[in-house]
């Protein structure tokens, strides 16, 4: 009896299928699949077959006949290659948009916070942070400076230390150094009334001691 040789199967084209469907398509015709490697791709979605081959016969194409049980190696997409988030600190929103476009990223949400170190309208921080790896087209959120949180200095000259302290706290400030003792009234502060200063600033005070009390002695003349 003469053997007819191995049973053959036509190679299906599994390019563009996800891994599970590719494995099912090959299994249906008696072939097996092995993931040879994963490759980043900007055009093929994560987990989708980019290419395939028969290791023993790399020139074969879809429709070629191979023995059942042949292993097909596939190259699978690992998704878009990462992009490093650029350093956006200190940039305006317009500059951020342009910088992100160069990295194939987009601007996400913007929020505002007070800052004593970053100018108004400029970026304090980004999320994800600079140098973080993200996929192409990822949205980068930024926090933009509103400038320092300024409050108005209240009038404290002429007030007692307790009254001055209460006024400063109410305004969002605090008492710094106090010279001249604790009694009397405030004669000077290192911040003038009405000036705008950063919330939480410690204000130095100089106290004017109260005038000394005097005792008047009245002498009553006795009878002659």
Buried (B, 14 or more C-beta within 10 A) or exposed (E): EEEEEEEBBEBBEBBEBBBEEBBEBBEEBBBEBEEBEBBBBEEBEBBBBBEBBBEEEEEBEEEEEBEEEBEBBBBBBBBBEBBEBBEBBEBBBEEBBEBBEEBBBEBEEEEBEBBEEBEEBBBBBBBBEEEBEBBBEBEBEBBBBBBBBBBEBBEBBEBBBEEBBBBBEEBBBEBBEBEBEEEBBBBBBBBEEEEEBBBEBEBEBBBBEEEEEEEEEEEEEEEE
